[in-house]
Amino acid sequence: MVRLVLSAIRERLGETALLGVLAALVVAVGVAGPLYADAAARNVLAASAAAATPGEQSLTVTVEMTARNGIAAALAELRGSIAVVPAGPGVREIRGGYRRGAVTPREAGAPIEILLAARDDVCAHLALTGSCPAQPGEVALAATTARRLGLAAGDTFAFQVQPTAPPATLRVTGVYDVDGAGGGLTDPYWAGRRELTPVPLRVENPVFTVPDTLQTLGADTFQATLDHVADLTAMSPDDVDALARTLRSAEEPGRGIAVTGGLSRLLPQIIADRDKVAVPVVVGAVLLLGVAWWVLLLGAGHAAAERRTQAVLGALRGAPARHRAALTAGPGVLTVLVALPVGLVLGRLLAQLLAWATMSAPGPVPLSATALAVAGGLTLAVLVSVVFAQVRVHRGGVLDALRQVPARRGAAGGAAVVVVVVLAVAATWQLRNGDAEVLGLAETVLPAAAPVLVLVAAGLVAARSVRPLAGLLGRAALRVGRVGTALGALSAARRPGMDRLVALVVIVVALLGHAAYGWQALQAAEQEQARLALGAAEVVRVRAPSRAALLHLVREADPAGDWAMAVARQESSTGTTVAVDAARLARVAYWPSGAGVAADRVARQLRPPANPSVRITGATLLLDLTMPDTMHIDLPLTAVLDGPGGEPVTATAAVVPGSGRHTLRLDVPVCAGGGCRLAWLSFRLDPGGLVLHGIAQAAPDAVVADAAAMTDPARWRTTIGAAGVTLSPLPGGLSVDYEPVDPRYPDPEVRVQVADVPLPVPAVLAGEERLAHDRTVVRGELLSPLRRPVDVVAAAPALPGVGTQGLLVDLEYADRANDSTDNIADLQVWLAPDAPADAVDRLRATGLVFVSAETAAQRTEQRLAVGQGPGSRFRFGAALLAVLLVMVAVVLVGAVDGPRRGAELAALRTQGVPQRSVRRATRSGYLLIVAAAAAGGGLLGGAAADDSPASSVLPISVLVAAGLLLTATAYVVGTRLSRVTGLDLEDGR
């Protein structure tokens, strides 16, 4: 029996090898789908990890707790109070706490408010000079804070948490560099905690110590922190799923417990992006698998047909039934079993090649249990298909087998066409009516499945019309005497397999066009979103001494304002705030076409006229003031200014009691150059009715604000949101009074702000247009954690850098209204598309520190690495591979049709049909059928595209190339058919 099967294989080795290759291709295609999906899931995770900020990778818990029982006990109690604690591979738990207090500099000056914090393993994330604090009372200072306080390693200072508590003595053991190797701005260790992260532009960065130090401060309470930071690079997709389920099951935090961080939002987004990848991967894999299976059945039928006569002759000669069965099915079954391991290897290689071609950072693609199960199932299905094809071909009588009459087609094909058409109509109807669940399909599945079903149905219906249309064409050609055309058309009408080939060509080319248009449209959409998210063609992240300095230095690099714009960007849970140099907005920023309002108009609305600033151009600031009689201690007064280059400038002096009206001198030598803008005057203690009569300067001498300016209520204001501060214009000046809301908790600072910014600050809102007409006043985060009122002067569906949720404001106005020199915003420089090639070098030359740069093209690639990008690429690649399989199908159809077709044409040739007509019939028959089917498929694919991209170069080029390849294949097949023995007879014979 085995020898009989092997001899049958040796006898028709070519057909057997072809069947083995096709079976291996089916298994390979089926295995490549799940392997690619696994690789795409890992790629989405890696891309999300690379793009995630520290705040997005963490979950933070903050609560005020008592320190009476010890810090360790308080932190243990905090952990126990959380119902669900995130845990698992890649999740790190960081415990800590902090308390605010005041430190008085060694030199004369107002006390400085500083945050004293403890955090697990903090020194490993600081660029520390000296030793790490190890004992209670030991601390590490930021270098800027150490210079301001006049401290070095080994020095001590007093730290007071509140006026009623005795100061605690702390000793400096180390000094850390904010710009050092710690990389606090991007280090996930800090969990996105603004108050703890060392930031270069913060006036006072945290002082770090050990937890037991917090207990020695004399305060009853402290802010306890419990952070969970996820290292996504160390997590698998299954780990992400498990952690997301854990976070979903978490209960609402108890009263007083603040839970923040973006991890609970990031993980579901990663899972959603993976799901988006899966849908087009399944569509592409099913397409490729269907085509491969169709070609396999064609090859199996061809191989069975070659043995049909042999098997019938064996039956007539009395061969046993088991021998005939072995001769019929044995070679195919053995070939398929041998093809299984080959298909596994090819499938893994195919998945790896597709991953390399479509993913930004693909790793190795290992075999998975799912892929092995799919391979086993496909092998069994292929075996059944091969046996079925063998049995189907061998149906019919002995005479039909000896005459090689093809087996008749059953009714199953027609029923399948009806089922596909009904499903396509139902899916399209439900999709258009917004009902994506009637068929049990998810929202992401139905939009992808409906066009495919429509194209498949259209291809099947078009194929059913091939035979009658070809018959009409053949009869019409006979009437006009075109014998060659008539022979080719009538042959297509008589061949039962021709409509299948047409259906395959139409469906595959249509799906290729749909995939190409979809990929092009996805690229255009992601490019639009990338430009909108970045705000400009290129965004450069920088560091500068302050936001005002950023403005000054960018204007210095680009005086004309043609290609660079200073920007400060702040993310929050309520949206994104982007502060821009409004005068350059229209020339530099990417302005979306659907904004509904012009960029230059928005720029004017963001910069309405405001009161003039108070500018100091001398080396000494002079304050004409009267000290109240009720003040019996020195009153520290600090002037805060923006320097000539926008850098913060401070000057402090003490108002002596009993001095009456006098002039207070504050040295500001840096202002003698380019001039300084006065931001505010700050009183550390209650000024108790102090009166400011005027502001002047010396060297050179000039009056900056006379009595009329001081008594103008529009020129001065208090800190936004400050309670209890009253500025009262008097005949001789401006009186400053303070009445705390709660006398037990007085505000440590009273300010007189220069009102040189319109309040509320004008803003453009990403939202409904009606909000601008209502002149709605909303609250937004203007470059600080505090929410400030803003005046919505315009609204647009989407804004550059803001997206669809947030605010666009003027940077200079937002900086002045911020009432703080601290900066938590991301400082950026936006570059126009025509920016010079050395733009970054010009920015560096001004003193800006380069951090990173990102272009819209890079952001587009990052966006295409997640979401629908990998899946769409796979579907496009699968459609291209399907075209190659269709080329094989065309060759197989020609091979199956060759002997019968050759015999028929040879008989016609002997009856006097001209050689030219015979050659035209053989060469043009397949060519015209395949070319027409390819053209029809391309038109169907383009018509079914959801969104036509701005440029259709790629889809049209791909469709033309596919059509030419298929047409060339059909021409080659027809040419070889014309050389069948018997067709080269001479004309006169």
C-alpha positions, 0 to 999 in steps of 0.5 A: 500500500505504501509503495503504491502511494509512493509510486503514485507520488513519483509518477506525478512528482510535479503535481505532488510538489505543487500540492505540498507547496500550496498546503504549506502556504495555507498553514503559513498564512494561518500561522502568520496571522496570530504571530503577527498579532502577538508581535503587534501587541508587543510593539504597541506596548513598546511604542506606548512605553516610549511615548508615555510620560512619568505621570502616565506610567504611575498611580499616586496616592496622597493623604494627610496623616498624623505623625504621632505614631511614627512615619513607618506606621503611618505609611503602613496604615496608608497602604492598608487603607487602599482596597486594591494595591497595584502589583505584578511584574514591572510595578514598583511601589515607592513610599514617602511623605513631605511637609512644607516649612520656611528657612531664613537665609544667612544673609538678610532677606525674607524667609524662603518656603521650602518643601522637605520630602522623604522618598524611597531610594531618592539618592539613586535618582539625584546627581548628588555631590556629597553623601546621601542623608542616612540619619534623622536631621540630615538633608540634601539640597538642590544646588540653586537652593544651597547657593541662595541660602549660602549653605554647603555640605556640613552646614546646618540651618533651621527649618520651621513648619509653622510660626508656633512650632520651634524650628528644627535644626537640619544638617546638609550632607549633600547637594544635588544638581538639578540638570544632572544625570537624574533626568527628573523631567523624564524619569518615571521614578518621580511618578509625575509628582510636580511638587517632588520632581526637581525642575530646573526652572523652579525657584526652590526645589525640594529638600530630601531627607529620611522619613524619620526627619519628618517626625522631628519637625514638631508638626502633628501631620504630614502629607503621606505619599504612596506611588505605584510606577509601572515599567511598561518595558518589563511587562508583557501584554498579559501583564498589562491586561492583569494590571488593568483588571486590577485597577478597574476593580479598585474602589473609590478612594476614601475621604481626604485621599487624593488618587492621581496619575494616568496609569489607570487611563494609559493601560485601557488605551494600550488595550484599545490600541491592541484591539484596533490592531487585531481587527485589520489583522484578522481581515487581512489574514482571512483574505490571504487564507481564503485566497491560499485555500482557493488556490489549494483547492484548485491545485488539489482538483488539478492533481485529482483530475490527473489521476481520475482516468488512472483510478477508473482504469484500475477499477475496470481492471479489478483493482481492490477498493482500498488500492484505488482509495490509496491511489486517489487520496494517499498522495495528497494526505501524505503531502499535506502531513509533510507540509505541516512543519514547512508551513510552520517555518514559513509562517514564522518567517512571513510574520517576522518579515511583515513585522520588520516591514511594518513596525518601528522596533520589531523584536523576534517573533517566537512560535506561540501556543495559539499559532501551533493550535491554528497550524494543527487545525488548518492541517486537519482542514486542509486534509479534509479539503484535499479529500473532498476535492479528490472525491468531488473530481471522481464523481460521475460515470466511467465514460465521463472519466474516460472522456475527461468530462469535468464534474458538474457543479452543485448548488452549494456555490449559488447558495454561498453567493446568496448568503454572502450578499445577504450578509453584506447588505445587512452589515452595510445597513446596520453600519449606516444606521449606527447599529454595530451590535446586531450581528454580534460584532464590536464597533471596531469589527463591523466597520472593517467587516462590512466593506470586505463583505460588500466587495466579496459579494460584488465580486461573486455577483460579477463573476456570475455574469461572466459566462452569459456576457462572454456568450453574448460577446462570442455570438456577436463576434461570430456575426461580424466575422471575428473568429478569434475573439468569438473562440476566446469568448465562447471558451470563457462561456463554456468553462465552468471554472472561469467565473471562479477565476474572475471572482478571485481576481475581482475580489483580490484586486478590490480588496487590494484597492480598499486596503491601499486607499485605507492605508493612504487615508490612515496616513493622512489622518495620522499626519493631520493628528500629529501636526495638530498634537505637536502644533507645528512642523517641528517642536524643540523642547528647551530649558530656559531661566524662565518663561519670560526668558524663553520669549526673549531668547526666541525673539533674539534668535528670530527677530523677524518672527518668520520661523520660530515661536516660544511656547509653554505647554501644560498637561492636566487632567482637564485638558492641555494649556498651550501658551504661545507668542501670539504675534507669531502664531499665524506664521509658525503654527499649524492651523487646522483648516476646520478651525472656523476662525483665522489664525491672525484673528485669534492672535489679535484676540489673544493680545488685547491692549493692557496697562503699560508695564512698570519698567526699571532702567536704573541700577537702584529701585526707589520706593517712596513709602510710609511705614505704619505706626502699628508696625514694631518690627522690621518688615521684609520687602521683596521686589520681583522683576523680569531681567533684561533677558527675562531672567528672574531678578529679586531684591530684598530690603527691610522697612524699619519701624518708626521711620515714617515716610522715607525712600527704601532703596533696593539694588538691581544693578542688572536692570541698568542695562536693558531694563527690567519689568517690575512684577510685584512687591512682596511683604513677608508679614502683614504690612498693616496699612503701609502706603506706597507713594511712588516708585522711582529709580537711580542711576539714571534718576527717573520717576517710574510711577508717580502719585497719579499712577499709584492712586490709579486702581487699574494699575495695581492688583493683588494675587489672583485668588488671594483672600484678605488683601486690600489695595486702597487708593488714597490721596497720597498713594496706595494703601496695603492692608491685610485681614486674614480669613482665619487669624489662626492661619495667616497668609505668609505673603502679601503682594502688590502686583502690577496690573499689566495684563488683562484679567481674566486672561483671554483664551481660545477654547477647544470646543463648541463655537457657541462658547465664544459667543457667550463670552464664557468665563471658565477656569483653566490651569495657566502654567501652574497647578492653580486654576485661574479664570479665563475669558473665552474670546474664540472657540474652535473644534481643535487647536494646534498643540491643544487638540480637542480639549484645552486652551490656547493663550498668549504666553506673555499674558499667561506668564504675568497672570501666573503670579509665580516664577516657578515653572511646571510647564514644558518649554518649547520652541515651535519651528515653521516648515521653512525654518532654516536648517541651522535653526536649532544651532541659532537657538542654542547660540542664544543660551537656550538649552536643547533637550529634544526635538520632534517633527510631525513626520516622527510623531506620525510614525509613532502614531502609526506604530499603535492603533490601526497602523500595524493592522492596516499595514498587515492588511495591505501587505496581505492583499499584495501577497494575495495578488501573487497567489492569484497569479499562481491561480491563473497559471493553475487554471491554464494548466488545468484547461490546457489539455482540453483547450488544446485538443479543441483548438487543434480539432478546429484547426484541422477543420480549417480555422485560420492559424491567426484566429487560433493564436488570437483566441488563445493569447487574448482570451485569458488576457482580456478576462483577467484584465477586465476583472482586474480593472473592475476590481480596482474600481470597486476597491476605490469606490468602497474606500471610506475616505479618499486621501488627498493624494491617490498616487499610492493606491493608483500605482499599486492597482496599476501594478497589480493589474499589469502583473495579472494581465502579463501572467494571463498573457504568458499562460495564453501564449503557452497554451497556443504552443500545445501540440496540434496548434502549429499546423500550417494554414493549408492543412 
